[in-house]
Amino acid sequence: MAEVVQQRIEERIPQLEQLERVGLFAKEEVKSIIKKATALEYKLHRLIVRKEDFIGYIQYEINVLELIKKRRAHIHYQFKKEEIEYPIIQRINGVFRRATKKWKDDVRLWLSQVAFCKKWASKNQLSKVFSAMLAIHPDKPALWIMAAKNELEDRSSSESARHLFLRALRFHPHNKKVYQEYFRMELLHAEKLRKQQEELKKAESDLGEYEFSPEILSGKLAEIVYKNATEKIQGAEFTLSLFNIASIFDFTKELQDSILQDLRTKYTEDSATWDFMAKRELEAPGAGEELQSAKGRASDIARREGRCCQVYEEGVKTLNTEPMWTCYVSFCLERFKRKTNIQELNDRRQERLLGVLQRAHDSSLLKEDYYKNWLQILLSHGDADRVTRVAMAATQRYSQSVTVWSLSLQTLMQLGSEGVDSMFQEALAHISPKESLPLWQLQVQWSETYQSLEETEALFKRGLVSTVEAVSMTMKEHYLDWSYKTGGYKKARKTFISLHENRPFSKVFFTRMIQIEKEKENPKMSNLRDYYERALREFGSSDHDLWLEYIQEELGPWGQPENCGKLHWRAMKLLEGESVEKFTSKYTLIQTGHI
């Protein structure tokens, strides 16, 4: 091992001497590099090598490269790069090769070498890295795409990029992303050739020695990719993704028309087609004179939106489904949210949106999310009767949804409607008990505002006996708070005593009672100890903060500092896992007066 390491160090000497000779490094720095490199080399030649050792070696060599780069800039010396940097780059790539050979499955290691080669302009090496990586990881489409992009963008080789995409499709014949990027690559290649042709024409050069195929220039290769892709992968969404790529290029009108024709003939049963075709109407050109004034522009926008809606109307007649109505409602909502100073346009958008919402609901095809928007618009206009009808209709349509029940109940509470209490009972009857906590919380909020103390207390007591732990614990916390708010300390303590043996408990239940006790003019330490002890009985094995708060209480004006030692001993005995270490460090800070 020593002989191999010595040989590798000796191979460095000419390069290091060159660094010293040209003034990039001092003699002491060269010695330091030799010493560090020797240590790193020995780590790579152990019987059991670690990935971290290879990474550490690579990082050190990269740091040396970066330092050389800075020194060159500082002294304005740009010569002998092949004698100085090139051997280091070769050495780093060699270490990468050894590492990736041993840890073949580590994609991040491969990508680190890719990033290194890109940064230090090692293009030939980069192609070799991609080739080796793809031989090991042909199942990862993203790597094929990355390799093909490298060939096209960094090496300007469309032929190699095409070859890589074709190989990728053998492994991933139904991968959308591979087809999309292959399609984009062919269009980029055609655009590049077109630009070259234009530049040559401008320079009045002879085009005879250059071959510019009309088929390639017009994007015929991309069209072939499109046809193959849409044969393998069906669906309007994928076809539209290819159209969006084609629309970036200004020479693809025929290809775009062909894609649109496919959409109209093959995918009329897909809502994405109708949505796309409708929104295209917004792009139609307007009359030039009309656009000079704000009213003229608003009128033009209204006409375009009207044409969009005509397409949507045709869509919902052809395809009366929830996705189709969702596209229509989403479009109307997006247009309604756009700000405009023209009230007439705003009113028209609102009227259209409310009409579409109503029709989608009547068809039982309105998505749950849109009921909130519907109710908000109606509330803003004070249409209480219609708001109530829509809220009730929403709960009938989505009777199992906690979100819809909560939304409808909040809306009716805001209006001060009658029958809210019975509606809460109906909601709890429909919703799974495990999901009912938001409804209990909302009902408590409503009862505190609109019902008598007796009715509110009865509600709390119903919640306390819930079989769902989350409901029972939360109701305990709310009941304690409510008792303090309505009856002061005595009622709060009475409520606490009535519940302090009834599990399940939350930490908040105890800490809130501690806070209430401390808000008294003369808190009783005996009561505080009782609350802490009860809390520790439930949470003492995991909550180190609770022990620390108890200790700080004993150090306070009502406590006895001599009790702290016993509490520390008990805490160390009961706490488990990481809590012990956290408790110890914070307890030390308390003792030294830092907390």
NORVEN-V740998 format. One record per pair of residues at least 6 apart in sequence whose ideal C-beta (glycine too) atoms are under 8 Angstrom apart, sorted by the first residue. I is the first residue (numbers start at 1). J is the second residue. D is the distance in whole Angstrom. If there is no record, write none. Layout:
BEGIN
<<I:J:D> <I:J:D>>
END
This chain:
BEGIN
<<1:42:7> <1:45:5> <4:45:6> <5:38:7> <5:41:4> <5:42:6> <5:45:6> <8:41:5> <9:34:6> <9:37:6> <9:38:6> <9:41:7> <11:87:8> <12:34:7> <12:37:7> <12:87:8> <14:83:8> <15:83:7> <15:84:6> <15:87:5> <15:88:7> <16:25:8> <16:30:5> <16:33:6> <16:34:7> <17:30:8> <18:80:6> <18:83:5> <18:84:6> <19:25:4> <19:30:7> <19:68:7> <19:84:6> <20:26:7> <20:27:6> <20:30:5> <22:77:6> <22:79:7> <22:80:6> <22:84:8> <23:75:6> <23:77:7> <24:68:6> <24:71:5> <24:72:7> <24:75:7> <24:77:7> <24:84:7> <25:33:7> <25:71:7> <33:64:7> <36:60:7> <37:60:8> <40:53:8> <40:56:7> <40:57:5> <40:60:6> <41:57:8> <43:49:7> <43:50:8> <43:53:4> <43:56:7> <43:57:7> <44:53:6> <44:54:7> <44:57:6> <44:95:7> <44:98:8> <46:53:8> <49:102:7> <51:99:7> <51:102:8> <51:103:6> <51:106:7> <51:109:7> <54:95:6> <54:98:7> <54:99:4> <55:99:8> <57:95:6> <58:92:6> <58:95:5> <58:96:7> <58:99:8> <58:112:8> <58:116:8> <61:88:6> <61:91:6> <61:92:5> <61:95:7> <62:92:7> <62:116:7> <64:88:6> <65:85:6> <65:88:6> <65:89:7> <65:92:8> <65:120:7> <68:84:7> <68:85:6> <68:88:8> <71:77:8> <72:78:6> <85:120:8> <89:120:5> <89:122:6> <92:116:6> <93:113:7> <93:116:8> <93:117:7> <93:122:7> <93:125:6> <96:109:8> <96:112:7> <96:113:4> <96:116:7> <96:129:8> <99:109:6> <100:106:7> <100:109:6> <100:110:6> <100:113:7> <100:132:7> <100:133:8> <103:109:6> <104:136:5> <105:136:8> <107:133:8> <107:137:6> <107:140:7> <107:143:8> <110:129:7> <110:133:4> <110:136:8> <110:137:7> <113:129:5> <114:126:7> <114:129:6> <114:130:7> <114:133:8> <114:146:7> <116:122:8> <117:123:7> <117:125:5> <117:126:4> <117:129:6> <118:126:7> <118:150:8> <118:154:7> <123:154:6> <123:155:6> <126:150:6> <126:154:7> <127:150:7> <127:151:7> <127:155:7> <127:160:8> <130:143:8> <130:146:7> <130:147:4> <130:150:6> <131:147:8> <133:143:6> <133:147:8> <134:143:6> <134:144:7> <134:147:6> <134:167:8> <137:143:6> <138:144:8> <138:171:5> <139:171:7> <141:168:6> <141:171:8> <141:172:5> <141:175:5> <141:177:6> <141:178:5> <142:177:8> <144:164:6> <144:165:7> <144:167:7> <144:168:4> <144:171:8> <144:172:7> <144:178:6> <145:168:7> <145:177:7> <145:178:6> <145:181:5> <147:164:5> <148:160:8> <148:161:4> <148:162:8> <148:164:4> <148:165:5> <148:168:7> <148:181:7> <148:182:8> <148:185:7> <149:161:7> <149:181:7> <149:185:8> <151:157:5> <151:158:8> <151:160:4> <151:161:4> <151:164:6> <152:158:6> <152:160:8> <152:161:4> <152:185:6> <152:188:7> <152:189:7> <158:185:7> <158:189:4> <158:192:8> <161:185:6> <161:189:8> <162:182:8> <162:185:7> <162:186:8> <165:178:7> <165:181:7> <165:182:4> <165:185:7> <168:175:8> <168:178:5> <168:182:8> <169:175:8> <169:178:6> <169:179:7> <169:182:7> <172:178:5> <173:232:6> <174:232:6> <174:233:6> <176:233:6> <176:238:6> <176:241:7> <179:225:7> <179:228:8> <179:229:4> <179:232:8> <179:233:7> <179:242:8> <180:229:8> <180:241:6> <180:242:7> <180:245:6> <182:225:5> <182:229:8> <183:222:6> <183:225:5> <183:226:6> <183:229:7> <183:242:6> <183:245:6> <183:246:8> <184:245:5> <186:219:7> <186:221:5> <186:222:4> <186:225:6> <187:219:6> <187:222:5> <187:245:7> <187:246:7> <187:248:8> <187:249:5> <187:252:7> <189:216:7> <189:221:8> <190:216:6> <190:217:6> <190:218:7> <190:219:5> <190:221:7> <190:222:7> <190:249:8> <190:251:7> <191:249:6> <191:251:7> <193:212:6> <193:216:6> <193:217:6> <194:217:6> <194:251:6> <196:210:8> <196:212:8> <197:207:7> <197:210:8> <197:212:5> <197:217:7> <200:207:6> <200:210:7> <201:207:7> <215:221:7> <217:251:8> <218:251:7> <218:254:7> <219:246:8> <219:249:7> <219:251:6> <219:252:5> <219:255:6> <222:246:7> <222:252:8> <222:255:7> <223:255:6> <223:258:7> <226:242:6> <226:246:8> <226:255:7> <226:258:8> <226:259:7> <229:238:8> <229:242:7> <230:238:7> <230:239:6> <230:242:8> <230:262:7> <235:267:7> <235:270:7> <236:263:6> <236:267:4> <236:270:4> <236:272:4> <236:273:4> <236:276:8> <237:270:8> <237:272:5> <239:259:6> <239:262:6> <239:263:6> <239:266:8> <239:267:7> <240:263:7> <240:272:6> <240:273:8> <240:276:6> <242:259:6> <243:256:6> <243:259:4> <243:260:7> <243:263:8> <243:276:8> <246:252:4> <246:255:5> <246:256:5> <246:259:7> <247:256:6> <263:273:5> <263:276:7> <263:277:7> <264:273:8> <264:277:8> <267:273:4> <268:274:8> <268:318:6> <268:319:7> <269:318:8> <269:319:6> <270:319:8> <271:315:7> <271:319:6> <271:321:7> <271:323:4> <271:324:4> <271:326:7> <271:327:5> <272:327:8> <274:311:7> <274:312:7> <274:314:7> <274:315:3> <274:318:8> <274:319:7> <274:324:6> <274:327:7> <275:315:8> <275:327:4> <275:331:7> <277:311:5> <278:308:5> <278:309:8> <278:311:4> <278:312:5> <278:315:7> <278:327:8> <278:331:7> <279:308:6> <279:331:7> <281:304:6> <281:307:4> <281:308:5> <281:310:8> <281:311:6> <282:304:5> <282:305:7> <282:308:6> <284:304:6> <284:307:7> <286:297:8> <286:300:4> <286:303:8> <286:304:7> <287:296:8> <287:300:7> <289:296:8> <290:296:4> <290:297:8> <290:299:7> <290:300:6> <291:297:5> <291:300:6> <294:341:7> <294:342:7> <295:342:6> <298:340:7> <298:342:4> <298:344:7> <298:345:5> <301:345:7> <302:345:6> <302:348:6> <305:335:6> <305:349:7> <305:352:8> <308:331:7> <309:328:8> <309:331:8> <309:332:8> <309:352:7> <312:327:7> <312:328:4> <312:331:7> <315:324:5> <315:327:7> <315:328:7> <316:324:5> <316:325:6> <316:328:6> <320:363:7> <320:365:7> <321:365:7> <322:365:5> <322:366:8> <322:367:7> <324:365:8> <325:356:8> <325:360:4> <325:363:7> <325:365:5> <325:366:7> <325:367:8> <326:367:5> <326:370:8> <328:356:6> <328:360:7> <329:353:8> <329:356:6> <329:357:6> <329:360:6> <329:366:7> <329:367:8> <329:370:5> <332:349:7> <332:352:6> <332:353:4> <332:356:5> <332:357:8> <333:353:6> <333:370:7> <333:373:6> <335:349:5> <335:353:8> <336:346:8> <336:349:4> <336:350:6> <336:352:8> <336:353:5> <338:349:8> <340:346:5> <350:377:7> <353:377:7> <354:374:8> <354:377:7> <354:378:8> <357:366:7> <357:370:6> <357:373:8> <357:374:5> <360:366:4> <360:370:8> <361:374:8> <361:390:8> <361:393:6> <361:397:7> <364:397:7> <366:397:7> <368:398:5> <368:401:6> <368:403:7> <368:404:6> <371:390:7> <371:394:4> <371:397:8> <371:398:8> <371:404:6> <371:407:7> <371:408:8> <372:407:6> <374:390:6> <375:387:6> <375:390:6> <375:391:6> <375:394:8> <375:407:7> <375:408:8> <375:411:5> <378:386:5> <378:387:5> <378:390:6> <379:387:6> <379:411:7> <379:414:7> <379:415:8> <384:415:5> <384:417:8> <387:411:6> <387:415:6> <388:412:7> <388:415:7> <388:417:6> <391:407:8> <391:408:4> <391:411:5> <391:412:6> <392:408:7> <394:404:5> <394:407:7> <394:408:5> <395:404:6> <395:405:6> <395:408:5> <395:423:8> <395:426:8> <395:427:7> <395:430:8> <397:404:8> <398:404:4> <399:430:5> <400:430:6> <400:431:7> <400:432:8> <402:431:6> <402:435:5> <402:436:7> <402:438:6> <402:439:7> <405:427:4> <405:430:7> <405:431:6> <405:439:6> <406:438:5> <406:439:7> <406:442:6> <408:423:8> <409:420:7> <409:423:6> <409:424:7> <409:427:7> <409:439:7> <409:442:6> <409:446:8> <410:442:7> <412:419:8> <412:420:5> <412:423:7> <413:420:6> <413:442:8> <413:446:5> <413:449:8> <420:446:6> <420:450:8> <421:451:8> <424:439:7> <424:442:8> <424:443:5> <424:446:7> <427:439:5> <428:436:6> <428:439:6> <428:440:8> <431:439:6> <433:466:7> <433:467:7> <433:468:5> <433:471:7> <434:468:6> <436:466:8> <436:468:7> <436:471:6> <437:468:7> <437:470:5> <437:471:5> <437:474:6> <440:463:5> <440:466:8> <440:471:5> <440:474:7> <440:475:7> <441:474:7> <441:478:8> <443:459:6> <444:456:7> <444:459:7> <444:460:7> <444:463:8> <444:475:8> <444:478:5> <444:482:8> <447:455:6> <447:456:4> <447:459:5> <448:456:6> <448:482:7> <451:459:8> <453:486:6> <456:482:7> <460:475:6> <460:478:7> <460:479:4> <460:482:7> <463:471:6> <463:472:7> <463:474:8> <463:475:3> <463:478:8> <463:479:8> <464:472:6> <464:475:5> <464:476:7> <464:479:7> <464:499:7> <464:502:7> <465:472:7> <466:472:5> <466:475:7> <469:504:5> <472:504:6> <473:504:5> <473:505:7> <473:506:4> <473:509:7> <474:506:8> <476:499:6> <476:502:8> <476:505:7> <476:506:7> <476:509:5> <477:506:6> <477:508:5> <477:509:5> <477:512:7> <479:495:6> <479:499:7> <480:492:6> <480:495:6> <480:496:6> <480:499:8> <480:509:6> <480:512:6> <480:513:6> <480:516:8> <481:512:7> <483:491:5> <483:492:5> <483:494:7> <483:495:4> <484:491:7> <484:492:4> <484:516:5> <489:516:6> <489:517:8> <489:519:8> <489:520:6> <492:513:7> <492:516:5> <493:513:8> <493:516:8> <493:527:8> <496:513:5> <496:531:8> <499:509:8> <500:534:6> <505:538:5> <507:535:6> <507:538:8> <507:539:6> <507:543:7> <507:546:7> <510:531:6> <510:532:8> <510:534:6> <510:535:4> <510:538:8> <511:535:7> <513:531:5> <514:528:6> <514:531:5> <514:532:7> <514:535:8> <517:523:5> <517:524:7> <517:527:5> <517:528:6> <517:531:7> <518:528:7> <523:558:6> <524:558:8> <525:553:8> <525:558:4> <525:559:6> <525:560:8> <528:553:6> <528:558:7> <532:546:7> <532:549:8> <532:550:4> <532:553:7> <535:546:6> <536:546:6> <536:547:7> <536:550:7> <536:574:8> <539:546:6> <540:546:7> <540:547:7> <540:570:8> <540:571:8> <540:574:5> <540:575:8> <541:574:5> <541:575:6> <541:576:5> <541:579:8> <542:575:7> <542:576:7> <542:577:8> <542:579:6> <543:579:7> <544:571:7> <544:575:6> <544:579:4> <544:580:8> <544:582:5> <544:583:4> <544:586:7> <547:567:6> <547:570:8> <547:571:4> <547:575:7> <547:583:6> <548:583:7> <548:586:6> <548:587:7> <548:590:7> <550:567:6> <551:564:5> <551:567:5> <551:568:7> <551:587:7> <551:590:7> <552:590:7> <552:595:8> <553:559:5> <554:560:6> <554:561:6> <554:563:5> <554:564:5> <554:567:7> <555:561:5> <555:564:6> <555:590:8> <568:587:6> <571:583:6> <571:587:8> <572:580:7> <572:583:7> <572:584:8> <575:583:6> <586:595:7> <589:595:5>>
END
